[in-house]
Amino acid sequence: MRTPPEVLRVARSMVTDFASIIGEITDRVWRLVPAYPQVVVDRTDLTAQVSDSILNVLVCLIEERAPSAGELESAATNGERRALQGVAHAAIVQSYRNAERSLVDTFLDRCARMQVGAAAARAGQRAIIAVLDQLEGAMLAAYQRMQHRIATRTVLTEPDLMNRLVSGEPIESADLAGLVRSLGLDLDEDTRMVGLALAPVEPAEEGLHDPLAELRHHAVAHLRTETGTAPLSGVVREDSHPPVVVLAVAWDRAPADLAAVLTAGLGQRRIAVAAVGGVGEPRRGLARVGGSCRQAIGAVRVGALRGASRQMLAFTEVLLEVWALRDPRMVVNLQDRYLRPLAGHEHLVDTLRAHLATDLSVPETARRLVVHPNTVIYRLRRIHELTDLDLHRVRDVAQAMLAVGGLDLGISAASHGSAAVEAGG
């Protein structure tokens, strides 16, 4: 059955105004399909997917034909990619239904404005739905085939990849290359990668069902916009720690610059979820970025214990604190040595903390404590007399920083037991 001429006229007008139509349809899908604003799919990726599908529909309508093999293959590739990204089957179906509803509404509205008869408009509507159904069928069939491969553990998915990288579990190079290729990423063994981690630090605001998912989506979308590259992402869950969002992004500049980019995206005006983040050191190649991700997770845990919010911490800046969290018994041992003798002298502990925080500057310590510099000098002398701590020795400074820093991380003899008591001291 041939397409009525007036329907062809409407379809051609829609191609002419394609950009504005795609914006409207993408807005609708983005707002009404929960999985898209909450998972890994970002707005740019969704716009590209919707554009391809809608343009194919209009071209098929104008050329009075069914989707070609190439168009069906493109839909199938998108289905495979969504399965690898972890998008639920229901979300795939719902996105198509919303796109279909938006496209049909736009088509019928144009038919009314261009005075197309009701019978012709219904014929055009049926043709649009028929083409969309074929594209959706190809996408869902490929999605289901990929889901079967995932279930039988014959293919690596993006969330699984991030968990395995962080755990240090070996990954076959062929599996890694296959996932990178399927996701359409431009990565090789020499690509400079940086690991990132993010975790919510406050209760979720009303209306946010899954702050981790929202945080993951926002970070992916923000990084893709700012860097031009889609990061890999996932959620790492460990029994003894709260879950964290972990990302791996190609980055050829200083990690501090990447931290600044993501810090800007954590502002209250950008995302409702209050979070703290960590940045690891660069690695060459995706297979090696797991170490950077683990560093970033360590920095996040330090930031959370410090009460940090909406900021990124570099692993190199909190290295001692990360070390302290990994070996709290060692920290308690140092506290027994340097802080237990100061029990009952809180002003001395405060002075030591401030002096270490100001890079051993007497004037800055005095300013921070609102006391005379001579008072600081007297207190430091008293600390030395009670603990034998010599802040002119690098080793003593490092050990004192671990002891005092441990208090800020909640590490103490009260929480972990006294090393001196266990040793019989």
N, C-alpha and C positions, 0 to 999 in steps of 0.2 A: 504494500500500500504506500503510495507516494505521499510525501509530506505536503500539506496545503501551502500554496505560495505565501499566504499571509503569515504562516508560522515561520517559514524561512526568513521572511523579512524581520520578524521579532528576534529570531536567533542571531541574525547578522548584527542587529542593533546591540544585542547583548555582548557579542564579541568586541564591538567597537568600544563599549563601556566596561570592558572586562575587569580592569583594575578596581574600579569602585564596587563592582558586583562581588569580586573575590574578597574584598575587605569586609563587606557585610556578612557574607556566608562564613568566613573564618571567625568573625566576632561571635556569631551565633554558636558555632561548634565549640569554640573556646569556652564560652560561658556555660553551656548546657551539658557538656560531657565532662564529668568530674575527673576522669583519669587524665585528661590532657593538661589541665592546669596544675595537676598534682604529681605527675610522674616525669619521666625523662624527656618526653616530647616537648620541644619548645615552640614558641609562636612561629618562628621563621620556618621550621621544619613542617609544621602543620599547614602554613600558608602554601608552601610548595606542593604538598600533597593535595590539598583542596584545589589548587590552581590546575594541576595536571588532570585531575578527575573531571572538573567542570569544563575545562577546555575540550577534553576528549568528547564529552557529552554533546557540547554545542557543535563541534566539528562533525560528529556522527549525524547529528540532526540535519545540519546543512547539506552534508553529502549523501544523506539518505541511505545510511549503511549501518551495520553492526560494528562493534569495536574490532579493530584489527588485531592480529597476533601480537604485534609490538605493543599495542596499548594494553592488552590483557597481561602481557609479560611485565609491563611496568607496574600494574596493579599488584601482581603476584609478588614482585620484589619488595614492594612496600609492606605487604602482609608478612613476609619473612622478617623484615627489619623490625616491625612492631613486636613480633614474638620474641626476638632476641633482646629487645629493650625491656620486655616484661610488661607490656600493655595488655590488659585483660581482654578476653574475647568480647565481653559485653560492651566494652568501651569502643571497640572497633565497629560493632554493629550500630551502636548509638551515634557514633560520629557520622556514619553514612546516612543514617536516617535523618539527622539534623541537617546535613548538607543537602539531602534530597528535598526536605521540606523547604529549606531556604531557597533552593534553586527553583522549585515549582512555584513558590509564592512570588518570586521575582518575575518569573516567566508570565504567570497569570496577570500580574499587575501591569506588565508591559502590554500584554494582549488587550487589556481593558483600555489602556491609554491610547493604543494604536488601533482601536476599534476592530479587533479581530472577533469573528463570530464565535459563539459558544461551542459549536461542534468542532471547529478547527482548533480552538484552544484546548479542548479535551483530547483531541488527537495528538497535539504536540505534547501535552502532559504525559500521555501514555508512552509516547516515544522516549521522552526523557527518562521516565522510570524504568523502561525496558533496558536502556543503555546502562544506567546506573546499576541495575540489578546484575548485569553481566560483569561489570567491573568489580562490584562487591563480591560476586561469586568467585572470581579469580583470586581476589585478595584473601578471602576467607579460606579458600582451599589451600592456598600456599601457607597461610598462617597455621592452619591445623596440621599440615604436614610438618612444618617446623616445630610445632609444639610436640608432636609425636617424637621427633628426633631429640628434643630437649628432655622429654620424659624418659627416653631410653638411654640418656647420657651419651649420645653420639655427637653432640654439638655443644659448644661452649656459649653461654649467654653473657650479656654484659654484667648483670648483677653478680653472677657466679664468678666471673673473671675477677671483679674487684675483691671479693672475699678471698679468693685463692691467692691473689697477689699479696694481700695484706698478711695472710697466714704464712706466706713463704712457701706454699705448696708448689712443686714443680709443674709447669704447664708446657705441654708439647708445642713446639714452634709452629707446627702445621695448624693446630687448633687456634693459636693466637692469630696467625695470619688470616685464617678463615673468618674469624669474627671481625677483625679489622676491615677486611674486604667487604663482608656482608653489611656492615654498618656504614660503609662509604667513607671511611676515615683515611686520611693521607698520613700514615705513620710508617716508619721503618726502624731498623735497628739503631740508626744514628740520630733519631729524633730526640731532642733534649726534652725530657718530661719532668714535671714537678707534681708531687702528691699534695693534696689538700684534704682537710677534714673539717666538718662542721657539726655542732651539736646544739640543740635548744637549751637555753639556761633558765627559762621562765615557763610557767604553765601556759598552755596554748590559749589563745584568745577564743572567745565564743564564735562558733562557726567553722573553726579549723579542726577537721576531723583527725588529721594526721599531720602534725607539725614536721615530722621527719620527711614525709613525702613532699610537703609544700616547700621545705627548705631545699630538698634535692632538686626539685624542678626549678626553683628560683635561681639557684647557683648555676645550673646548667645553662639556663636561658641567658643569665647575665654574662657568664664567661663567654658564651658563644657570640653574643653581641659585641663584647669588648675586645675579644681576641681574634674573632673571625674563625675560630676552630671549635668544634664540638668536643667537650671533654667526655671521657668515660666516667661513669658514676655508679654507685651502689650504696647499700646500707650494711654496715658491719655490726653484727650483734655478738657480744661475748657475755658469758654467764656472770662474770664478776664486775662488769662495767655497763653503764647505759649505752644504748646504740648510738652510732655516729654515721653521718653521711660522709662518704669518701669519694674523692674525685682524682682523676689523673688527667692533666692537661699539657699539651705541647706548648713550651714556653722557652724562648731563646734569650730572654733578658734576665735581670736580677730577680731572685725570688721576692725581694722586698717590693719590687714594682707590682708583682702579681698580688701580693698581700694588699697593697693599696687599692688595686682594682676591685678585689673582692670585699674589702672593708667598705668601700663606697656603696656596694650593693647590699650591705647589711643594715643600712640606715633605716630608721623607723618609717620614713616616707616611702621606702622601696619595698619593704616586706614586714608583715605583722609579726613574724616569728623572731623573737629576740634570741640571738645565737652568738656563740664564740667559735672562732676558727683557728686552725693551725696550718702552717706551711712548712713542708719538708725541704730538704736540699735536692738539687737537680740530679737526675740520673739519665744515662743514655739508653734509650730504647724502652718500650713498654714493658718488656719482660723484667726489667730491673727497677721499675718505679715502685714496687711494693715496699721497698725499704724507705723511700721518701714518704709514702703514705703512712707507714708505722710511726715515723718521726712526727708527722702532722697530727696523728691521733694522740701521741704523747703530749704535744703542745696544747691540744684542745683540753685534755684532762687537767693540765696545770691551770689553764685559763678559767675553767669551770670552778676549780677549787679556790682560785683567787677572787672569784666573783666578777670576772670580766664579762662584758656584754657588748655585742655589736662591734667586735674588733677581731683582727687576725693577729696571732702570735707566731713569730718565726721560731722554729725549733732551735736554731742556734742561739736565740736570746734566752731560752728557758732550759738550756741543756742540763744545768745542775738540778733544776727542779724535776725534770723528767727522770734523771738518774735517781733522785731521792724517792720518787714514787715507785721505781722499780726495786729499790732495796731499802724499805723503811726501817728495817732493823739496824742497818748501818747508820742511818740518820739518828735514831734513838741513842745509839752508842756515842755519837758525837755530842748529842744534847746532854748526856750524862757527864761528859767530860767538860764541856764549856758552859752549859746553862744551868745545870743543877747547882753548882757553887753560887749562882746568882739568885737562887730562890730567896724570896723576900726582898729583893732589890729590883723591883719592876722598872724603876727609872734607869737602872744600868742596862737592863735588857732592851729598853726602848732606845737608849743611846746607841747601843751596839747595832741594833736594827737600822737606825737612821744613818749611822756612820757608814755601814756597808752599802746602803741604798744610795748614798751620795758620793760613791767612789772614794771613800776615806777622806773627804774634805771637811776639815774642822769648821771653817766659816759656814759652809752650807749646812752642816749638821746643826750648828748653833742656831742658824736662821730657822731651820725646820722645827727645832724643839723650842724655839723662842727662849733661849738662854744665852749667857755670855760665852764666847769661845773658851775662856779660861775654865768655865764650868765643864765644858766638853772634855778638855784636856785632863782635868782632874778625874772625871768619871772614867775615861779610857785607862788612866793609870790604875784606878781602883779595880777595873775589870782585869787588867793584867795581873795585879796582885792576887786576886781571888781565883783566877783560872789558868794563869801562866800563858794566856793567849797573847801572842806577839803579832800585831797587825802589820809589822814590817816584813814578815815572812809570808811569801806567796802561799805556801802550803797551809799555814794557819788561817789566812784569809779565806781560802777555798773551803776549808773545813767549817769555819764559822758561818759562812754563807749557807752551807748545807744544813747546819744545825738550826739557824734562825729561819731559813726558808722553809724547813720542815714544819715549823709551827704554823706558818701561813697556809700550809697544805693539809693541816689537821693531823700531822704526824707528831706523836709525843709518847712519853712513857705511859701516860694514862690510857692511850688508845692502842699501843702496841706492846706494852710491858717494858719494864726497865732492864736494859742490857746489863747494868751493874748488878741488879738483884739476881738475874739469872746466872751471872758469873760468880755469885757469892760475895759481891762487894757491898 
